[in-house]
Amino acid sequence: MRTLALMLIAAGLIAGCDEKPQTVGDYRGKTDAKPYEANFGGDKAKWESTLRARNQNQNEYKRVP
């Protein structure tokens, strides 16, 4: 009985050591679009200015009188 339990424990430990590689491999899906292409029609300057304005609205030094 004890040997059976030890063999089951050993089998469980050995089975837990088998790790499959976690690489993406040969992914042929769609490529990622640039962040400014979705909402600003490819206008990178407009996207950057909007982002800068949004960051300034979160500036605590600017908001405190």
PDB file of N, CA, C and O in Angstrom, chain B, residues numbered from 101:
ATOM      1  N   MET B 101       0.835  -1.193   0.000  1.00  0.00           N
ATOM      2  CA  MET B 101       0.000   0.000   0.000  1.00  0.00           C
ATOM      3  C   MET B 101       0.877   1.254   0.000  1.00  0.00           C
ATOM      4  O   MET B 101       0.616   2.218  -0.719  1.00  0.00           O
ATOM      5  N   ARG B 102       1.916   1.212   0.821  1.00  0.00           N
ATOM      6  CA  ARG B 102       2.797   2.376   0.914  1.00  0.00           C
ATOM      7  C   ARG B 102       3.586   2.563  -0.381  1.00  0.00           C
ATOM      8  O   ARG B 102       3.804   3.690  -0.825  1.00  0.00           O
ATOM      9  N   THR B 103       4.012   1.450  -0.985  1.00  0.00           N
ATOM     10  CA  THR B 103       4.753   1.553  -2.240  1.00  0.00           C
ATOM     11  C   THR B 103       3.862   2.103  -3.349  1.00  0.00           C
ATOM     12  O   THR B 103       4.317   2.872  -4.196  1.00  0.00           O
ATOM     13  N   LEU B 104       2.622   1.714  -3.339  1.00  0.00           N
ATOM     14  CA  LEU B 104       1.686   2.221  -4.344  1.00  0.00           C
ATOM     15  C   LEU B 104       1.500   3.728  -4.201  1.00  0.00           C
ATOM     16  O   LEU B 104       1.462   4.452  -5.196  1.00  0.00           O
ATOM     17  N   ALA B 105       1.386   4.193  -2.970  1.00  0.00           N
ATOM     18  CA  ALA B 105       1.231   5.625  -2.728  1.00  0.00           C
ATOM     19  C   ALA B 105       2.483   6.372  -3.165  1.00  0.00           C
ATOM     20  O   ALA B 105       2.384   7.436  -3.776  1.00  0.00           O
ATOM     21  N   LEU B 106       3.662   5.831  -2.860  1.00  0.00           N
ATOM     22  CA  LEU B 106       4.908   6.481  -3.282  1.00  0.00           C
ATOM     23  C   LEU B 106       5.040   6.493  -4.796  1.00  0.00           C
ATOM     24  O   LEU B 106       5.529   7.467  -5.369  1.00  0.00           O
ATOM     25  N   MET B 107       4.609   5.420  -5.447  1.00  0.00           N
ATOM     26  CA  MET B 107       4.673   5.395  -6.909  1.00  0.00           C
ATOM     27  C   MET B 107       3.712   6.410  -7.526  1.00  0.00           C
ATOM     28  O   MET B 107       4.041   7.038  -8.532  1.00  0.00           O
ATOM     29  N   LEU B 108       2.537   6.576  -6.938  1.00  0.00           N
ATOM     30  CA  LEU B 108       1.593   7.569  -7.453  1.00  0.00           C
ATOM     31  C   LEU B 108       2.111   8.986  -7.249  1.00  0.00           C
ATOM     32  O   LEU B 108       1.951   9.843  -8.119  1.00  0.00           O
ATOM     33  N   ILE B 109       2.728   9.228  -6.109  1.00  0.00           N
ATOM     34  CA  ILE B 109       3.309  10.548  -5.851  1.00  0.00           C
ATOM     35  C   ILE B 109       4.448  10.821  -6.826  1.00  0.00           C
ATOM     36  O   ILE B 109       4.555  11.919  -7.374  1.00  0.00           O
ATOM     37  N   ALA B 110       5.302   9.815  -7.041  1.00  0.00           N
ATOM     38  CA  ALA B 110       6.421   9.973  -7.976  1.00  0.00           C
ATOM     39  C   ALA B 110       5.910  10.216  -9.392  1.00  0.00           C
ATOM     40  O   ALA B 110       6.461  11.046 -10.116  1.00  0.00           O
ATOM     41  N   ALA B 111       4.868   9.503  -9.789  1.00  0.00           N
ATOM     42  CA  ALA B 111       4.297   9.691 -11.124  1.00  0.00           C
ATOM     43  C   ALA B 111       3.707  11.097 -11.265  1.00  0.00           C
ATOM     44  O   ALA B 111       3.829  11.729 -12.314  1.00  0.00           O
ATOM     45  N   GLY B 112       3.072  11.570 -10.207  1.00  0.00           N
ATOM     46  CA  GLY B 112       2.516  12.921 -10.241  1.00  0.00           C
ATOM     47  C   GLY B 112       3.592  13.985 -10.350  1.00  0.00           C
ATOM     48  O   GLY B 112       3.425  14.973 -11.065  1.00  0.00           O
ATOM     49  N   LEU B 113       4.699  13.784  -9.641  1.00  0.00           N
ATOM     50  CA  LEU B 113       5.799  14.750  -9.710  1.00  0.00           C
ATOM     51  C   LEU B 113       6.459  14.744 -11.078  1.00  0.00           C
ATOM     52  O   LEU B 113       6.806  15.798 -11.612  1.00  0.00           O
ATOM     53  N   ILE B 114       6.630  13.567 -11.638  1.00  0.00           N
ATOM     54  CA  ILE B 114       7.246  13.485 -12.966  1.00  0.00           C
ATOM     55  C   ILE B 114       6.321  14.103 -14.019  1.00  0.00           C
ATOM     56  O   ILE B 114       6.790  14.790 -14.926  1.00  0.00           O
ATOM     57  N   ALA B 115       5.042  13.868 -13.907  1.00  0.00           N
ATOM     58  CA  ALA B 115       4.087  14.429 -14.868  1.00  0.00           C
ATOM     59  C   ALA B 115       4.039  15.949 -14.773  1.00  0.00           C
ATOM     60  O   ALA B 115       3.784  16.624 -15.771  1.00  0.00           O
ATOM     61  N   GLY B 116       4.281  16.490 -13.589  1.00  0.00           N
ATOM     62  CA  GLY B 116       4.258  17.939 -13.409  1.00  0.00           C
ATOM     63  C   GLY B 116       5.471  18.631 -13.987  1.00  0.00           C
ATOM     64  O   GLY B 116       5.461  19.850 -14.155  1.00  0.00           O
ATOM     65  N   CYS B 117       6.514  17.886 -14.296  1.00  0.00           N
ATOM     66  CA  CYS B 117       7.751  18.480 -14.828  1.00  0.00           C
ATOM     67  C   CYS B 117       7.709  18.656 -16.334  1.00  0.00           C
ATOM     68  O   CYS B 117       8.595  19.300 -16.896  1.00  0.00           O
ATOM     69  N   ASP B 118       6.730  18.115 -16.989  1.00  0.00           N
ATOM     70  CA  ASP B 118       6.642  18.210 -18.439  1.00  0.00           C
ATOM     71  C   ASP B 118       5.993  19.537 -18.817  1.00  0.00           C
ATOM     72  O   ASP B 118       4.779  19.698 -18.692  1.00  0.00           O
ATOM     73  N   GLU B 119       6.797  20.480 -19.274  1.00  0.00           N
ATOM     74  CA  GLU B 119       6.263  21.783 -19.665  1.00  0.00           C
ATOM     75  C   GLU B 119       6.423  21.975 -21.157  1.00  0.00           C
ATOM     76  O   GLU B 119       7.512  21.794 -21.703  1.00  0.00           O
ATOM     77  N   LYS B 120       5.362  22.335 -21.800  1.00  0.00           N
ATOM     78  CA  LYS B 120       5.399  22.555 -23.240  1.00  0.00           C
ATOM     79  C   LYS B 120       5.931  23.961 -23.512  1.00  0.00           C
ATOM     80  O   LYS B 120       5.707  24.864 -22.706  1.00  0.00           O
ATOM     81  N   PRO B 121       6.624  24.165 -24.620  1.00  0.00           N
ATOM     82  CA  PRO B 121       7.132  25.500 -24.947  1.00  0.00           C
ATOM     83  C   PRO B 121       5.970  26.480 -25.160  1.00  0.00           C
ATOM     84  O   PRO B 121       4.937  26.117 -25.723  1.00  0.00           O
ATOM     85  N   GLN B 122       6.149  27.698 -24.712  1.00  0.00           N
ATOM     86  CA  GLN B 122       5.089  28.699 -24.787  1.00  0.00           C
ATOM     87  C   GLN B 122       5.406  29.767 -25.825  1.00  0.00           C
ATOM     88  O   GLN B 122       5.205  30.956 -25.576  1.00  0.00           O
ATOM     89  N   THR B 123       5.885  29.363 -26.954  1.00  0.00           N
ATOM     90  CA  THR B 123       6.205  30.303 -28.017  1.00  0.00           C
ATOM     91  C   THR B 123       5.018  30.451 -28.958  1.00  0.00           C
ATOM     92  O   THR B 123       4.186  29.551 -29.074  1.00  0.00           O
ATOM     93  N   VAL B 124       4.951  31.576 -29.615  1.00  0.00           N
ATOM     94  CA  VAL B 124       3.860  31.840 -30.537  1.00  0.00           C
ATOM     95  C   VAL B 124       4.038  31.018 -31.803  1.00  0.00           C
ATOM     96  O   VAL B 124       3.063  30.537 -32.380  1.00  0.00           O
ATOM     97  N   GLY B 125       5.281  30.857 -32.233  1.00  0.00           N
ATOM     98  CA  GLY B 125       5.539  30.044 -33.416  1.00  0.00           C
ATOM     99  C   GLY B 125       5.324  30.819 -34.690  1.00  0.00           C
ATOM    100  O   GLY B 125       5.796  31.947 -34.833  1.00  0.00           O
ATOM    101  N   ASP B 126       4.622  30.222 -35.600  1.00  0.00           N
ATOM    102  CA  ASP B 126       4.422  30.803 -36.925  1.00  0.00           C
ATOM    103  C   ASP B 126       3.071  31.492 -36.999  1.00  0.00           C
ATOM    104  O   ASP B 126       2.177  31.006 -37.692  1.00  0.00           O
ATOM    105  N   TYR B 127       2.897  32.595 -36.312  1.00  0.00           N
ATOM    106  CA  TYR B 127       1.623  33.311 -36.302  1.00  0.00           C
ATOM    107  C   TYR B 127       1.467  34.099 -37.586  1.00  0.00           C
ATOM    108  O   TYR B 127       2.330  34.905 -37.931  1.00  0.00           O
ATOM    109  N   ARG B 128       0.390  33.878 -38.283  1.00  0.00           N
ATOM    110  CA  ARG B 128       0.151  34.572 -39.541  1.00  0.00           C
ATOM    111  C   ARG B 128      -1.139  35.395 -39.488  1.00  0.00           C
ATOM    112  O   ARG B 128      -1.821  35.562 -40.500  1.00  0.00           O
ATOM    113  N   GLY B 129      -1.461  35.900 -38.316  1.00  0.00           N
ATOM    114  CA  GLY B 129      -2.670  36.693 -38.161  1.00  0.00           C
ATOM    115  C   GLY B 129      -2.479  38.113 -38.665  1.00  0.00           C
ATOM    116  O   GLY B 129      -1.461  38.431 -39.280  1.00  0.00           O
ATOM    117  N   LYS B 130      -3.441  38.945 -38.408  1.00  0.00           N
ATOM    118  CA  LYS B 130      -3.357  40.323 -38.886  1.00  0.00           C
ATOM    119  C   LYS B 130      -2.328  41.104 -38.074  1.00  0.00           C
ATOM    120  O   LYS B 130      -2.093  40.800 -36.904  1.00  0.00           O
ATOM    121  N   THR B 131      -1.727  42.089 -38.684  1.00  0.00           N
ATOM    122  CA  THR B 131      -0.742  42.929 -38.005  1.00  0.00           C
ATOM    123  C   THR B 131      -1.460  44.023 -37.225  1.00  0.00           C
ATOM    124  O   THR B 131      -2.591  44.388 -37.546  1.00  0.00           O
ATOM    125  N   ASP B 132      -0.807  44.532 -36.218  1.00  0.00           N
ATOM    126  CA  ASP B 132      -1.387  45.592 -35.405  1.00  0.00           C
ATOM    127  C   ASP B 132      -1.335  46.926 -36.150  1.00  0.00           C
ATOM    128  O   ASP B 132      -0.356  47.242 -36.826  1.00  0.00           O
ATOM    129  N   ALA B 133      -2.394  47.688 -36.011  1.00  0.00           N
ATOM    130  CA  ALA B 133      -2.446  49.010 -36.628  1.00  0.00           C
ATOM    131  C   ALA B 133      -1.801  50.021 -35.688  1.00  0.00           C
ATOM    132  O   ALA B 133      -1.706  49.782 -34.485  1.00  0.00           O
ATOM    133  N   LYS B 134      -1.370  51.121 -36.222  1.00  0.00           N
ATOM    134  CA  LYS B 134      -0.816  52.197 -35.408  1.00  0.00           C
ATOM    135  C   LYS B 134      -1.942  52.797 -34.573  1.00  0.00           C
ATOM    136  O   LYS B 134      -3.087  52.817 -35.023  1.00  0.00           O
ATOM    137  N   PRO B 135      -1.646  53.289 -33.366  1.00  0.00           N
ATOM    138  CA  PRO B 135      -2.722  53.794 -32.510  1.00  0.00           C
ATOM    139  C   PRO B 135      -3.443  55.010 -33.085  1.00  0.00           C
ATOM    140  O   PRO B 135      -4.616  55.224 -32.778  1.00  0.00           O
ATOM    141  N   TYR B 136      -2.780  55.796 -33.897  1.00  0.00           N
ATOM    142  CA  TYR B 136      -3.407  57.001 -34.443  1.00  0.00           C
ATOM    143  C   TYR B 136      -4.196  56.718 -35.713  1.00  0.00           C
ATOM    144  O   TYR B 136      -4.909  57.598 -36.195  1.00  0.00           O
ATOM    145  N   GLU B 137      -4.089  55.515 -36.268  1.00  0.00           N
ATOM    146  CA  GLU B 137      -4.817  55.216 -37.503  1.00  0.00           C
ATOM    147  C   GLU B 137      -6.297  54.922 -37.252  1.00  0.00           C
ATOM    148  O   GLU B 137      -7.122  55.110 -38.146  1.00  0.00           O
ATOM    149  N   ALA B 138      -6.637  54.469 -36.057  1.00  0.00           N
ATOM    150  CA  ALA B 138      -8.017  54.063 -35.792  1.00  0.00           C
ATOM    151  C   ALA B 138      -8.958  55.260 -35.711  1.00  0.00           C
ATOM    152  O   ALA B 138     -10.027  55.236 -36.321  1.00  0.00           O
ATOM    153  N   ASN B 139      -8.587  56.310 -34.970  1.00  0.00           N
ATOM    154  CA  ASN B 139      -9.513  57.418 -34.727  1.00  0.00           C
ATOM    155  C   ASN B 139      -9.172  58.689 -35.470  1.00  0.00           C
ATOM    156  O   ASN B 139     -10.029  59.560 -35.617  1.00  0.00           O
ATOM    157  N   PHE B 140      -7.949  58.821 -35.942  1.00  0.00           N
ATOM    158  CA  PHE B 140      -7.542  60.089 -36.537  1.00  0.00           C
ATOM    159  C   PHE B 140      -7.179  59.959 -38.010  1.00  0.00           C
ATOM    160  O   PHE B 140      -6.598  60.878 -38.586  1.00  0.00           O
ATOM    161  N   GLY B 141      -7.509  58.848 -38.616  1.00  0.00           N
ATOM    162  CA  GLY B 141      -7.301  58.683 -40.051  1.00  0.00           C
ATOM    163  C   GLY B 141      -5.846  58.754 -40.464  1.00  0.00           C
ATOM    164  O   GLY B 141      -5.557  59.166 -41.588  1.00  0.00           O
ATOM    165  N   GLY B 142      -4.926  58.373 -39.607  1.00  0.00           N
ATOM    166  CA  GLY B 142      -3.507  58.388 -39.930  1.00  0.00           C
ATOM    167  C   GLY B 142      -2.819  59.705 -39.637  1.00  0.00           C
ATOM    168  O   GLY B 142      -1.638  59.851 -39.952  1.00  0.00           O
ATOM    169  N   ASP B 143      -3.513  60.677 -39.040  1.00  0.00           N
ATOM    170  CA  ASP B 143      -2.912  61.969 -38.721  1.00  0.00           C
ATOM    171  C   ASP B 143      -2.188  61.870 -37.378  1.00  0.00           C
ATOM    172  O   ASP B 143      -2.790  62.025 -36.315  1.00  0.00           O
ATOM    173  N   LYS B 144      -0.887  61.609 -37.454  1.00  0.00           N
ATOM    174  CA  LYS B 144      -0.094  61.388 -36.243  1.00  0.00           C
ATOM    175  C   LYS B 144       0.055  62.670 -35.425  1.00  0.00           C
ATOM    176  O   LYS B 144       0.049  62.611 -34.196  1.00  0.00           O
ATOM    177  N   ALA B 145       0.187  63.801 -36.062  1.00  0.00           N
ATOM    178  CA  ALA B 145       0.354  65.070 -35.347  1.00  0.00           C
ATOM    179  C   ALA B 145      -0.895  65.410 -34.532  1.00  0.00           C
ATOM    180  O   ALA B 145      -0.790  65.870 -33.395  1.00  0.00           O
ATOM    181  N   LYS B 146      -2.067  65.184 -35.110  1.00  0.00           N
ATOM    182  CA  LYS B 146      -3.315  65.454 -34.395  1.00  0.00           C
ATOM    183  C   LYS B 146      -3.460  64.505 -33.203  1.00  0.00           C
ATOM    184  O   LYS B 146      -3.900  64.915 -32.129  1.00  0.00           O
ATOM    185  N   TRP B 147      -3.088  63.236 -33.398  1.00  0.00           N
ATOM    186  CA  TRP B 147      -3.143  62.259 -32.315  1.00  0.00           C
ATOM    187  C   TRP B 147      -2.208  62.650 -31.170  1.00  0.00           C
ATOM    188  O   TRP B 147      -2.580  62.553 -30.001  1.00  0.00           O
ATOM    189  N   GLU B 148      -0.995  63.092 -31.507  1.00  0.00           N
ATOM    190  CA  GLU B 148      -0.034  63.500 -30.475  1.00  0.00           C
ATOM    191  C   GLU B 148      -0.504  64.730 -29.716  1.00  0.00           C
ATOM    192  O   GLU B 148      -0.333  64.805 -28.499  1.00  0.00           O
ATOM    193  N   SER B 149      -1.099  65.705 -30.420  1.00  0.00           N
ATOM    194  CA  SER B 149      -1.572  66.906 -29.734  1.00  0.00           C
ATOM    195  C   SER B 149      -2.765  66.587 -28.825  1.00  0.00           C
ATOM    196  O   SER B 149      -2.877  67.148 -27.735  1.00  0.00           O
ATOM    197  N   THR B 150      -3.645  65.700 -29.264  1.00  0.00           N
ATOM    198  CA  THR B 150      -4.772  65.283 -28.423  1.00  0.00           C
ATOM    199  C   THR B 150      -4.274  64.540 -27.190  1.00  0.00           C
ATOM    200  O   THR B 150      -4.791  64.742 -26.092  1.00  0.00           O
ATOM    201  N   LEU B 151      -3.292  63.697 -27.363  1.00  0.00           N
ATOM    202  CA  LEU B 151      -2.715  62.960 -26.241  1.00  0.00           C
ATOM    203  C   LEU B 151      -2.033  63.905 -25.252  1.00  0.00           C
ATOM    204  O   LEU B 151      -2.152  63.737 -24.039  1.00  0.00           O
ATOM    205  N   ARG B 152      -1.329  64.883 -25.773  1.00  0.00           N
ATOM    206  CA  ARG B 152      -0.665  65.870 -24.917  1.00  0.00           C
ATOM    207  C   ARG B 152      -1.688  66.682 -24.128  1.00  0.00           C
ATOM    208  O   ARG B 152      -1.484  66.947 -22.943  1.00  0.00           O
ATOM    209  N   ALA B 153      -2.784  67.079 -24.767  1.00  0.00           N
ATOM    210  CA  ALA B 153      -3.832  67.842 -24.081  1.00  0.00           C
ATOM    211  C   ALA B 153      -4.505  67.006 -22.998  1.00  0.00           C
ATOM    212  O   ALA B 153      -4.818  67.518 -21.923  1.00  0.00           O
ATOM    213  N   ARG B 154      -4.728  65.736 -23.274  1.00  0.00           N
ATOM    214  CA  ARG B 154      -5.331  64.861 -22.272  1.00  0.00           C
ATOM    215  C   ARG B 154      -4.399  64.682 -21.073  1.00  0.00           C
ATOM    216  O   ARG B 154      -4.854  64.646 -19.929  1.00  0.00           O
ATOM    217  N   ASN B 155      -3.112  64.571 -21.334  1.00  0.00           N
ATOM    218  CA  ASN B 155      -2.150  64.448 -20.233  1.00  0.00           C
ATOM    219  C   ASN B 155      -2.092  65.724 -19.401  1.00  0.00           C
ATOM    220  O   ASN B 155      -1.921  65.656 -18.184  1.00  0.00           O
ATOM    221  N   GLN B 156      -2.229  66.869 -20.028  1.00  0.00           N
ATOM    222  CA  GLN B 156      -2.204  68.120 -19.274  1.00  0.00           C
ATOM    223  C   GLN B 156      -3.441  68.267 -18.398  1.00  0.00           C
ATOM    224  O   GLN B 156      -3.370  68.904 -17.348  1.00  0.00           O
ATOM    225  N   ASN B 157      -4.567  67.697 -18.799  1.00  0.00           N
ATOM    226  CA  ASN B 157      -5.767  67.731 -17.970  1.00  0.00           C
ATOM    227  C   ASN B 157      -5.621  66.871 -16.721  1.00  0.00           C
ATOM    228  O   ASN B 157      -6.353  67.062 -15.750  1.00  0.00           O
ATOM    229  N   GLN B 158      -4.693  65.938 -16.735  1.00  0.00           N
ATOM    230  CA  GLN B 158      -4.445  65.086 -15.577  1.00  0.00           C
ATOM    231  C   GLN B 158      -3.305  65.611 -14.707  1.00  0.00           C
ATOM    232  O   GLN B 158      -2.937  64.971 -13.723  1.00  0.00           O
ATOM    233  N   ASN B 159      -2.753  66.747 -15.052  1.00  0.00           N
ATOM    234  CA  ASN B 159      -1.645  67.324 -14.314  1.00  0.00           C
ATOM    235  C   ASN B 159      -2.172  67.999 -13.053  1.00  0.00           C
ATOM    236  O   ASN B 159      -2.915  68.976 -13.144  1.00  0.00           O
ATOM    237  N   GLU B 160      -1.804  67.498 -11.889  1.00  0.00           N
ATOM    238  CA  GLU B 160      -2.285  68.035 -10.624  1.00  0.00           C
ATOM    239  C   GLU B 160      -1.754  69.456 -10.349  1.00  0.00           C
ATOM    240  O   GLU B 160      -2.453  70.269  -9.744  1.00  0.00           O
ATOM    241  N   TYR B 161      -0.548  69.746 -10.783  1.00  0.00           N
ATOM    242  CA  TYR B 161       0.015  71.078 -10.560  1.00  0.00           C
ATOM    243  C   TYR B 161      -0.766  72.149 -11.318  1.00  0.00           C
ATOM    244  O   TYR B 161      -0.871  73.284 -10.853  1.00  0.00           O
ATOM    245  N   LYS B 162      -1.301  71.804 -12.457  1.00  0.00           N
ATOM    246  CA  LYS B 162      -2.064  72.746 -13.258  1.00  0.00           C
ATOM    247  C   LYS B 162      -3.466  72.949 -12.675  1.00  0.00           C
ATOM    248  O   LYS B 162      -4.050  74.022 -12.824  1.00  0.00           O
ATOM    249  N   ARG B 163      -4.006  71.925 -12.014  1.00  0.00           N
ATOM    250  CA  ARG B 163      -5.376  71.988 -11.507  1.00  0.00           C
ATOM    251  C   ARG B 163      -5.488  72.705 -10.160  1.00  0.00           C
ATOM    252  O   ARG B 163      -6.545  73.255  -9.853  1.00  0.00           O
ATOM    253  N   VAL B 164      -4.422  72.712  -9.345  1.00  0.00           N
ATOM    254  CA  VAL B 164      -4.468  73.335  -8.014  1.00  0.00           C
ATOM    255  C   VAL B 164      -4.194  74.825  -8.159  1.00  0.00           C
ATOM    256  O   VAL B 164      -3.225  75.204  -8.816  1.00  0.00           O
ATOM    257  N   PRO B 165      -5.019  75.678  -7.565  1.00  0.00           N
ATOM    258  CA  PRO B 165      -4.803  77.120  -7.707  1.00  0.00           C
ATOM    259  C   PRO B 165      -3.577  77.622  -6.943  1.00  0.00           C
ATOM    260  O   PRO B 165      -3.276  78.816  -6.974  1.00  0.00           O
TER     261      PRO B 165
END
